[in-house]
């Protein structure tokens, strides 16, 4: 078992990610984009991967310009094991070994169960559960061998509550908590923490149809004790915290960033 002595560091130094390399899946847009830049601002070098290389290249260039950190862009489909193995080889040869894995890529297909297709359920489970499983399987063991690592999975308030029309998404996000806890136990003694960030409603592309419907938007806001949707930058602190030495003794946990929704 590796012991970590941080007694000589100030609390702000514990949040410093200098010397760490992070991979963020789906890191070119939405919450992933914000978390990618936040990790870079905290000192990490950042690799962004998604299915669309051009989006990743644009985000990586913007983050490099804003933070001065080394950034890189990669293309991969996180639901295909062979693609992730190729990604791993490319990242390790051109960017370096990954210390922080942020499994952010995901999708949502809404609808009443009688209106959904089997392919809808499979697509959501593949993107939201199988993808994080495969990515962590690819990058996590080397972290454990080196004795330091951070895996951060994107859960949701739907990991613990739900709404009508969300059966594939809620199923996938509940599964993420089970995956998070299991991997936390597997690597707890090897310096690797595995946690989940569970956002509430944020103004992302995934939620645009709600934002553009005044009645649905009002209904949503009425459920949030804070009285508003989350602003994208409000996810940044959670990501930096769980990626840092400040959270070294936190593993198998879920951090809810939801304006109080799940406290009700």
C-alpha positions as CSV (number, residue, x, y, z in Angstrom):
1,X,0.0,0.0,0.0
2,X,1.3,3.4,-1.0
3,X,1.0,6.1,1.6
4,X,0.8,9.8,0.5
5,X,2.3,12.5,2.7
6,X,0.8,15.8,1.9
7,X,1.5,17.4,5.3
8,X,3.9,19.9,3.8
9,X,1.5,21.2,1.1
10,X,-0.9,24.1,1.6
11,X,-4.5,23.4,0.7
12,X,-4.2,25.3,-2.6
13,X,-1.1,23.3,-3.5
14,X,-3.2,20.1,-3.0
15,X,-5.4,21.3,-5.9
16,X,-2.5,21.9,-8.2
17,X,-2.5,19.4,-11.1
18,X,0.9,20.4,-12.6
19,X,2.7,17.4,-14.0
20,X,-0.5,15.4,-14.5
21,X,-2.0,14.4,-17.8
22,X,-5.7,14.2,-18.2
23,X,-7.9,12.6,-20.9
24,X,-11.5,13.9,-21.2
25,X,-13.9,11.9,-23.4
26,X,-16.5,14.1,-25.0
27,X,-14.4,17.0,-23.9
28,X,-15.0,19.3,-26.8
29,X,-18.5,20.5,-25.9
30,X,-20.8,21.3,-23.0
31,X,-19.7,20.2,-19.5
32,X,-16.8,18.2,-20.9
33,X,-15.4,21.3,-22.5
34,X,-15.7,23.3,-19.3
35,X,-14.0,20.5,-17.3
36,X,-11.2,20.2,-19.8
37,X,-10.3,23.8,-19.5
38,X,-10.7,23.7,-15.7
39,X,-8.1,20.8,-15.4
40,X,-5.8,22.8,-17.7
41,X,-6.2,25.9,-15.6
42,X,-5.2,23.8,-12.6
43,X,-2.0,22.8,-14.3
44,X,-2.8,19.5,-16.1
45,X,-1.9,18.7,-19.7
46,X,-5.1,17.9,-21.4
47,X,-6.1,15.4,-24.1
48,X,-9.6,15.6,-25.6
49,X,-11.2,12.7,-27.5
50,X,-14.5,12.3,-29.2
51,X,-16.0,10.9,-32.4
52,X,-15.4,14.3,-34.2
53,X,-11.8,15.2,-34.4
54,X,-12.3,18.7,-35.7
55,X,-14.3,19.6,-32.6
56,X,-11.6,18.2,-30.4
57,X,-8.9,20.1,-32.3
58,X,-10.8,23.4,-32.0
59,X,-11.3,22.9,-28.2
60,X,-7.7,21.9,-27.6
61,X,-6.4,24.9,-29.5
62,X,-8.6,27.3,-27.5
63,X,-7.6,25.7,-24.2
64,X,-3.9,25.8,-25.0
65,X,-4.2,29.5,-25.9
66,X,-6.1,30.3,-22.7
67,X,-4.0,28.3,-20.3
68,X,-0.6,27.7,-21.9
69,X,-0.9,24.0,-21.2
70,X,0.0,21.2,-23.6
71,X,-3.2,20.0,-25.2
72,X,-3.9,17.3,-27.8
73,X,-6.9,16.1,-29.8
74,X,-7.8,12.6,-30.7
75,X,-10.7,10.8,-32.5
76,X,-12.3,7.6,-31.2
77,X,-15.6,6.0,-30.7
78,X,-15.7,5.1,-27.0
79,X,-18.2,2.3,-27.5
80,X,-15.8,0.2,-29.6
81,X,-13.1,-1.6,-27.8
82,X,-10.7,-1.8,-30.7
83,X,-11.0,2.0,-31.2
84,X,-10.2,2.6,-27.6
85,X,-7.1,0.4,-27.8
86,X,-6.0,2.4,-30.8
87,X,-6.6,5.6,-28.9
88,X,-4.6,4.3,-26.0
89,X,-1.6,3.6,-28.2
90,X,-1.8,6.9,-30.0
91,X,-2.1,8.9,-26.7
92,X,0.7,7.1,-24.9
93,X,3.0,7.5,-27.9
94,X,2.4,11.1,-28.7
95,X,1.0,12.7,-25.5
96,X,2.1,10.5,-22.6
97,X,0.7,8.2,-19.9
98,X,-2.7,9.3,-18.6
99,X,-3.1,10.1,-14.9
100,X,-6.6,11.5,-14.9
101,X,-9.4,9.9,-16.9
102,X,-12.7,11.8,-17.1
103,X,-15.4,9.6,-18.7
104,X,-17.7,12.4,-19.8
105,X,-18.9,11.3,-23.2
106,X,-22.6,10.3,-23.2
107,X,-26.0,10.6,-24.9
108,X,-29.6,10.8,-24.0
109,X,-32.6,9.5,-26.0
110,X,-35.9,10.4,-24.4
111,X,-39.3,8.8,-24.8
112,X,-42.0,6.8,-23.1
113,X,-41.0,3.1,-23.0
114,X,-43.6,2.0,-25.5
115,X,-42.2,4.5,-28.0
116,X,-38.6,3.6,-27.7
117,X,-36.7,1.1,-29.8
118,X,-34.4,-1.6,-28.6
119,X,-31.7,0.3,-30.6
120,X,-32.4,3.4,-28.5
121,X,-31.8,1.6,-25.2
122,X,-28.6,-0.1,-26.6
123,X,-27.2,3.2,-27.9
124,X,-27.6,4.9,-24.6
125,X,-26.2,2.0,-22.6
126,X,-23.3,1.7,-25.0
127,X,-22.3,5.3,-24.8
128,X,-23.0,6.0,-21.1
129,X,-21.9,2.7,-19.5
130,X,-19.9,0.5,-21.9
131,X,-17.8,3.5,-23.0
132,X,-16.6,4.4,-19.4
133,X,-16.1,0.7,-18.7
134,X,-13.9,0.2,-21.8
135,X,-12.0,3.4,-21.3
136,X,-11.3,2.7,-17.7
137,X,-10.3,-0.8,-18.5
138,X,-7.8,0.6,-21.0
139,X,-6.2,3.4,-18.9
140,X,-6.9,2.4,-15.3
141,X,-4.6,-0.5,-14.7
142,X,-1.5,1.5,-15.6
143,X,-2.5,4.1,-13.1
144,X,-2.7,1.4,-10.5
145,X,0.7,0.1,-11.4
146,X,2.2,3.6,-11.1
147,X,0.5,4.1,-7.7
148,X,-1.5,7.3,-8.6
149,X,-4.6,7.9,-10.7
150,X,-8.0,9.5,-10.9
151,X,-11.0,8.1,-12.7
152,X,-14.0,10.5,-12.8
153,X,-17.3,9.2,-14.2
154,X,-20.2,11.4,-15.3
155,X,-23.3,10.3,-13.4
156,X,-26.4,12.5,-13.1
157,X,-29.1,13.3,-10.7
158,X,-30.8,10.5,-12.8
159,X,-28.4,8.1,-11.1
160,X,-30.6,8.2,-8.0
161,X,-34.0,9.8,-9.1
162,X,-35.8,9.9,-12.4
163,X,-38.5,11.5,-14.5
164,X,-40.9,10.0,-17.0
165,X,-39.5,9.3,-20.4
166,X,-35.9,8.7,-19.2
167,X,-35.8,4.9,-18.9
168,X,-32.6,4.4,-21.0
169,X,-30.7,7.4,-19.5
170,X,-31.7,6.8,-15.9
171,X,-30.8,3.1,-16.2
172,X,-27.4,4.0,-17.6
173,X,-26.6,6.6,-15.0
174,X,-27.7,4.3,-12.1
175,X,-25.3,1.8,-13.6
176,X,-22.5,4.3,-13.6
177,X,-22.7,4.5,-9.8
178,X,-22.3,0.7,-9.5
179,X,-19.3,0.8,-11.9
180,X,-17.8,3.6,-9.9
181,X,-18.1,1.8,-6.6
182,X,-16.7,-1.5,-7.9
183,X,-13.7,0.0,-9.5
184,X,-13.0,2.2,-6.4
185,X,-12.8,-1.0,-4.4
186,X,-10.5,-2.7,-6.9
187,X,-7.9,0.1,-6.9
188,X,-8.4,1.7,-3.5
189,X,-5.1,0.4,-2.1
190,X,-3.1,1.3,-5.2
191,X,-3.5,5.1,-5.1
192,X,-6.3,5.3,-7.7
193,X,-9.6,6.9,-6.8
194,X,-12.8,6.4,-8.7
195,X,-15.6,8.8,-8.2
196,X,-18.6,10.2,-10.0
197,X,-19.8,13.7,-10.6
198,X,-23.6,13.8,-10.8
199,X,-24.8,17.1,-12.4
200,X,-28.3,18.4,-12.2
201,X,-29.9,20.4,-15.0
202,X,-27.3,22.4,-16.8
203,X,-27.8,24.5,-20.0
204,X,-26.1,22.1,-22.3
205,X,-26.8,21.0,-25.9
206,X,-28.3,17.8,-24.5
207,X,-31.0,19.9,-22.7
208,X,-31.7,22.4,-25.4
209,X,-35.2,21.0,-26.1
210,X,-36.1,21.8,-22.5
211,X,-34.5,25.2,-22.6
212,X,-36.5,26.1,-25.7
213,X,-39.9,25.0,-24.2
214,X,-41.0,27.7,-21.7
215,X,-43.5,25.4,-20.0
216,X,-41.0,22.6,-19.5
217,X,-38.3,25.0,-18.5
218,X,-40.6,26.5,-15.8
219,X,-41.5,23.0,-14.5
220,X,-37.8,22.1,-14.3
221,X,-36.8,25.2,-12.4
222,X,-39.7,24.7,-10.0
223,X,-38.0,21.4,-8.9
224,X,-34.6,23.0,-8.2
225,X,-34.2,24.4,-4.7
226,X,-31.6,26.9,-6.0
227,X,-34.3,28.2,-8.3
228,X,-32.3,28.1,-11.5
229,X,-30.4,25.9,-13.9
230,X,-26.7,25.3,-13.4
231,X,-24.3,27.5,-15.3
232,X,-21.6,25.5,-17.1
233,X,-18.7,27.0,-15.1
234,X,-20.2,25.6,-11.9
235,X,-19.1,22.1,-12.8
236,X,-15.4,23.1,-12.9
237,X,-14.6,23.0,-9.2
238,X,-16.0,19.5,-8.7
239,X,-13.8,18.1,-11.5
240,X,-10.6,19.8,-10.3
241,X,-11.3,18.7,-6.7
242,X,-11.8,15.0,-7.6
243,X,-8.8,15.0,-9.9
244,X,-6.5,16.5,-7.3
245,X,-4.6,15.4,-4.2
246,X,-7.1,17.3,-2.1
247,X,-9.5,14.4,-2.8
248,X,-7.0,11.6,-2.1
249,X,-9.1,9.9,0.5
250,X,-12.3,10.1,-1.4
251,X,-13.2,7.1,-3.6
252,X,-16.4,5.3,-4.5
253,X,-18.3,8.5,-3.9
254,X,-20.8,10.6,-6.0
255,X,-20.6,14.4,-5.8
256,X,-23.9,15.9,-6.7
257,X,-23.8,19.3,-8.4
258,X,-27.5,19.9,-8.7
259,X,-28.7,23.0,-6.9
260,X,-30.2,20.9,-4.1
261,X,-32.5,18.8,-6.4
262,X,-31.6,15.4,-4.8
263,X,-31.8,16.8,-1.3
264,X,-35.6,16.9,-1.5
